[in-house]
Amino acid sequence: MEFVTSRSEALDKLNKFIESDISNYNIKRNFDFGVNNRNNVSCLSPYIAHRLITEYETVKLVLKKYPFKKIDKFIQEIFWRIYWKGWLELRPKVCSDFIEDLKSIKEDKNYFKAVNAETEIECFNDWVKELKNFNYLHNHTRMLFASIWIFSLGLPWQKGAEFFMKHLYDGDAASNTLSWRWVAGIQTKGKNYLAQSWNISKFTNNKYKNVRLNETALPIIDKREYKISPIQIRKNEDLNDHLIIFENEMFVDFLEYKKYKKIYFVLLENENRSIKLSTKVIDFKKKIISSQLNEIRYEAELLDGNAFTNFTKTSNSFDVMYPSIGENFLFLKRLIKKNNLNINFISRKEDEFCWKFSNKGYFNFKSNIPIILSTFKLN
């Protein structure tokens, strides 16, 4: 299983999936047939997570070929990503609390057994190796992995979410953090997700049988409540000379009419990250940015976090593609406070429209998908 790093290659992957494999998605999507047989899922998440291709153009291309009812599960999975992002935008303290929690959790011998694939659970060990080797896991397997991590191995969900972010090519602050919270039973309070032996056997095509797990564990208790707060996008109508793009917002198709003197792509090195990424993930991000540097029709340059910090000392007014709540936003927020920066955020109108429906649960959001599709002519 290989992942590409240019937008044109990512679009080819999307079009191939639409032409050849998406028709099987509804009935086969939950099966993990192994790294050499992924035709039942799209494997597009690394490109969508970096916005090399967007959720909205993906939906539009799919609905151009198929009616909604035939591929509704795929469309809903795409919108889950948008929903999670909007949910976190409305409750940013969930992200900062997660980062703070990590600082006080010690890595004991059970943790090291888990991350080194040395537990007594064969499927879990295999998934750890797969994650490290291929930087990807099937979506259903991620739920099973998280459940085993929390309820059978008794490890903190926060360290599991951190482990995923370290190694996943498609690591996304919202989807990753909130999915782990959901499995733990604190996203929907009192409702956890328990991996069961029959489930693992069925959806791995009987590769793993009679897996010994804790199948009666109670949900994790977290009494913290998070109130909805206004989305933190500060805007003005005067465009600046320079545009900053972080690695999770790579495709700037709608900026073609704007004239920037220079665009800076920013990739934070581990020194400026709370969660330290693996070398492979950092290299993957660098390759994506390199492909964009070759394709973009502006003068552009790659900066690391330190170089970008130095840039803000000489230029405190610039445009930024809004990076969403996560490491990039937290880093930017610290710089804004420290250097009194005057930032103009550029955001996608689709995001802002969709995120307002993330104020409640996903089923409320899902009921608004037809409105979203019609508003932006995606169907």
C-alpha positions in Angstrom: 0.0 0.0 0.0 1.5 3.3 -1.1 0.4 6.9 -0.7 1.0 9.6 -3.2 2.0 13.2 -2.4 0.7 15.4 -5.2 -2.7 16.8 -5.8 -2.9 15.4 -9.4 -2.0 11.9 -8.1 -4.6 12.2 -5.3 -7.3 13.1 -7.7 -6.3 10.1 -9.9 -6.8 7.9 -6.8 -10.2 9.5 -6.1 -11.4 9.1 -9.7 -10.2 5.5 -9.8 -12.1 4.7 -6.6 -15.2 6.3 -8.1 -15.0 4.4 -11.3 -14.0 1.0 -10.0 -14.6 0.4 -6.3 -17.1 2.8 -4.6 -20.1 0.6 -5.6 -19.0 -2.0 -3.1 -18.4 0.5 -0.3 -21.8 0.4 1.4 -21.7 -3.4 2.1 -18.0 -4.0 2.5 -16.6 -0.9 4.1 -16.2 -2.4 7.6 -14.1 -5.4 6.5 -10.4 -5.2 7.0 -8.9 -7.5 4.4 -5.3 -6.4 5.0 -2.8 -3.9 3.6 -2.8 -5.6 0.2 -6.5 -5.5 -0.3 -8.0 -2.1 0.3 -10.4 -1.9 -2.7 -13.4 -1.8 -0.4 -12.3 1.6 1.1 -11.0 4.7 -0.5 -7.8 5.3 1.4 -8.2 9.0 0.6 -8.0 10.2 4.1 -4.3 11.2 4.0 -5.1 13.6 1.2 -8.3 14.9 2.7 -6.6 15.4 6.1 -4.1 17.7 4.4 -6.8 19.2 2.2 -4.8 18.2 -0.9 -8.2 17.3 -2.1 -11.2 18.6 -0.1 -14.2 16.9 1.3 -16.5 19.0 -0.8 -14.9 18.3 -4.2 -14.8 14.6 -3.2 -18.6 14.6 -2.6 -19.2 16.6 -5.8 -17.3 14.2 -7.9 -18.9 11.1 -6.4 -22.5 12.5 -6.7 -21.7 13.4 -10.3 -21.6 9.7 -11.1 -23.9 8.1 -8.5 -27.2 9.0 -6.9 -27.0 9.8 -3.2 -28.9 6.7 -2.1 -26.5 4.3 -3.8 -23.4 5.7 -2.0 -25.0 7.3 1.1 -22.6 5.6 3.5 -19.6 7.0 1.8 -21.0 10.5 1.7 -21.9 10.3 5.4 -18.4 9.2 6.3 -17.0 12.2 4.4 -19.3 14.5 6.3 -18.3 12.8 9.6 -14.9 14.5 9.1 -16.5 17.9 8.6 -18.8 17.3 11.6 -15.9 16.4 13.9 -13.9 19.4 12.8 -16.9 21.7 13.4 -17.6 20.1 16.8 -14.0 20.9 17.9 -14.1 24.4 16.5 -17.1 25.1 18.7 -15.4 23.5 21.7 -11.7 24.3 21.4 -10.9 23.6 25.0 -11.3 19.9 24.4 -8.2 20.1 22.3 -6.1 22.1 24.8 -7.3 19.9 27.7 -6.2 16.8 25.7 -2.7 18.3 25.2 -2.5 19.3 28.9 -3.7 15.8 30.0 -0.7 14.3 28.1 1.8 16.2 30.2 0.8 14.5 33.4 0.4 10.9 32.1 3.4 8.7 32.7 4.5 6.0 30.2 4.7 2.8 32.2 5.8 -0.7 31.2 2.3 -1.6 30.0 2.4 1.4 27.7 5.7 0.3 26.2 4.5 -3.2 25.7 1.6 -1.9 23.8 3.5 0.5 21.5 6.2 -2.1 20.9 3.6 -4.8 19.9 4.5 -7.0 22.9 1.0 -7.6 24.4 -0.7 -11.0 24.6 -3.3 -9.9 22.0 -2.1 -11.0 18.5 -4.4 -8.8 16.4 -3.4 -5.7 18.4 0.3 -6.4 18.0 -0.2 -6.9 14.3 -2.0 -3.6 14.1 0.7 -1.7 15.9 3.3 -3.0 13.4 1.0 -2.2 10.5 0.5 1.4 11.8 4.2 1.9 12.2 5.1 0.3 8.8 2.3 1.8 6.7 1.2 4.8 8.7 -2.5 3.8 8.1 -5.1 1.6 9.6 -8.5 0.6 8.4 -11.2 2.8 10.0 -13.1 0.0 11.7 -9.8 -1.5 12.9 -9.0 1.9 14.5 -12.1 1.6 16.6 -11.2 -2.0 17.6 -7.6 -0.9 18.4 -8.8 2.0 20.5 -11.2 -0.2 22.5 -8.5 -2.8 23.2 -6.1 -0.1 24.2 -8.5 1.5 26.7 -10.6 -1.4 28.0 -8.5 -4.6 27.7 -5.0 -3.1 28.2 -6.2 -0.4 30.6 -4.2 2.4 29.0 -5.3 6.1 29.0 -7.2 7.1 25.9 -5.1 10.2 25.6 -1.9 8.2 25.1 -3.6 6.1 22.4 -4.8 9.3 20.6 -1.2 10.6 20.8 0.2 7.3 19.4 -2.1 7.5 16.4 -1.2 11.1 15.7 2.5 10.2 15.8 2.2 7.6 13.1 -0.9 8.2 11.0 -0.4 9.9 7.6 -4.0 11.1 8.0 -3.7 12.3 11.6 -6.3 15.0 12.1 -6.8 16.7 15.5 -10.6 16.6 15.3 -11.3 13.2 13.8 -8.6 11.5 15.9 -9.2 13.1 19.3 -12.9 12.9 19.1 -13.0 9.3 17.8 -10.9 8.2 20.8 -13.1 10.1 23.1 -16.1 8.4 21.5 -14.7 4.9 22.0 -13.8 5.7 25.6 -17.4 6.8 26.3 -16.8 10.4 27.1 -17.8 12.0 23.7 -21.3 10.5 24.1 -21.2 10.2 27.8 -21.9 6.8 29.2 -21.8 5.1 25.8 -18.5 3.4 25.0 -17.5 1.1 22.1 -16.4 -2.4 23.1 -14.4 -4.6 20.8 -15.6 -8.2 20.9 -14.0 -11.4 19.7 -16.8 -12.2 17.2 -16.6 -8.7 15.7 -12.9 -8.9 15.2 -13.2 -12.4 13.7 -16.0 -11.3 11.3 -14.5 -8.1 10.0 -11.0 -9.5 9.6 -12.4 -12.3 7.4 -11.6 -14.8 10.2 -8.0 -13.9 10.4 -8.2 -13.6 14.2 -10.3 -15.9 16.2 -11.1 -16.3 19.9 -9.4 -13.1 20.9 -9.5 -12.7 24.7 -10.8 -9.2 25.6 -12.5 -7.4 28.4 -16.0 -7.3 26.7 -17.9 -5.9 29.8 -15.9 -2.8 30.6 -17.7 0.3 31.7 -17.3 3.7 30.0 -14.5 6.0 31.1 -15.8 8.8 33.4 -14.8 12.4 32.7 -16.9 15.0 34.4 -15.6 17.9 32.4 -18.3 19.7 30.4 -17.6 21.8 27.4 -19.8 24.7 26.4 -20.1 26.0 22.9 -17.9 29.0 22.2 -17.8 31.3 19.1 -15.5 30.1 16.3 -12.2 31.9 16.5 -11.8 33.3 13.0 -10.8 36.9 12.9 -11.3 38.5 9.5 -10.9 41.9 7.8 -11.5 42.8 4.2 -8.1 44.2 3.5 -5.8 41.6 2.0 -2.2 41.5 2.9 0.9 40.9 0.7 1.8 37.5 2.2 -0.2 34.3 2.7 0.6 31.6 5.3 -0.5 28.1 4.6 -0.1 25.3 7.2 0.3 21.7 6.1 -3.3 20.7 6.9 -4.8 23.3 4.4 -2.9 22.7 1.2 -5.3 23.3 -1.7 -6.0 27.0 -2.2 -8.1 26.8 -5.4 -10.4 29.7 -4.4 -7.5 32.1 -3.9 -6.7 32.4 -7.6 -8.2 35.9 -7.9 -6.0 37.2 -5.1 -2.6 38.6 -5.8 0.0 37.8 -3.1 3.6 38.8 -3.3 4.6 35.6 -1.7 3.1 32.5 -0.1 4.8 30.7 2.8 4.1 27.1 3.6 4.7 26.3 7.2 5.5 22.8 8.6 6.1 22.7 12.3 9.1 20.6 13.3 8.7 18.5 16.5 10.4 21.2 18.6 7.2 23.3 18.1 4.7 20.4 18.5 3.2 19.0 21.7 2.8 15.7 20.0 6.0 14.6 18.4 5.4 13.1 14.9 7.4 10.1 13.5 10.1 10.9 10.9 7.9 9.2 8.3 5.0 11.4 8.9 7.1 14.6 8.9 8.7 13.4 5.6 5.2 12.7 4.1 4.1 16.2 4.9 7.3 17.7 3.4 6.7 15.8 0.2 3.2 17.1 -0.1 4.4 20.7 0.4 7.2 20.1 -2.2 4.6 19.0 -4.7 2.5 22.1 -4.0 5.6 24.4 -4.3 6.1 22.9 -7.8 2.5 23.4 -8.9 1.4 26.7 -7.3 1.3 29.8 -9.5 2.9 32.1 -6.9 6.3 32.7 -5.5 6.4 30.3 -2.5 8.7 29.0 0.2 8.7 26.4 2.9 9.3 27.6 6.5 9.7 25.5 9.7 8.2 26.8 12.9 11.3 28.7 14.0 11.8 30.4 10.6 8.1 31.4 10.6 8.5 32.8 14.1 11.4 35.0 12.9 9.2 36.0 9.9 6.5 37.3 12.3 9.1 39.5 14.0 9.6 41.5 10.8 6.1 41.3 9.4 3.2 41.2 11.8 0.4 41.6 9.3 -0.4 38.8 6.9 -3.2 36.4 5.7 -3.4 32.9 7.0 -5.4 30.0 5.6 -7.4 29.1 8.7 -5.7 25.9 10.0 -8.6 24.7 12.3 -8.2 23.7 15.9 -5.2 21.6 16.5 -1.4 21.9 16.8 -1.0 24.5 14.1 -3.7 26.7 15.5 -2.4 26.4 19.1 1.1 27.4 17.8 -0.3 30.3 15.9 -2.4 31.4 18.9 0.8 31.6 21.0 2.5 33.7 18.4 -0.4 36.1 18.1 -0.4 36.6 21.9 3.4 36.9 22.1 4.1 39.2 19.1 0.7 41.0 18.9 0.1 39.8 15.3 -2.5 41.3 13.1 -3.7 38.2 11.2 -6.4 38.0 8.6 -7.8 34.5 8.5 -8.9 33.1 5.1 -11.5 30.3 5.6 -13.7 28.2 3.3 -17.3 29.3 3.1 -18.3 25.7 3.0 -16.6 25.0 6.4 -18.2 28.0 8.1 -21.6 27.0 6.8 -21.3 23.3 7.8 -19.7 23.9 11.2 -22.7 25.7 12.6 -24.6 22.4 12.3 -22.0 20.7 14.6 -23.6 22.3 17.8 -25.3 19.0 18.6 -24.9 15.3 17.7 -24.1 13.9 14.3 -27.7 12.8 13.6 -28.7 16.5 13.8 -25.8 17.3 11.5 -26.8 14.5 9.1 -30.3 15.9 8.7 -28.7 19.0 7.3 -26.6 17.3 4.6 -29.3 17.9 1.9 -29.2 21.6 2.7 -25.4 21.6 2.5 -25.4 19.7 -0.8 -27.9 22.1 -2.4 -26.4 25.3 -1.0 -23.0 24.6 -2.6 -24.4 22.7 -5.6 -22.6 19.5 -4.7 -25.3 17.2 -6.0 
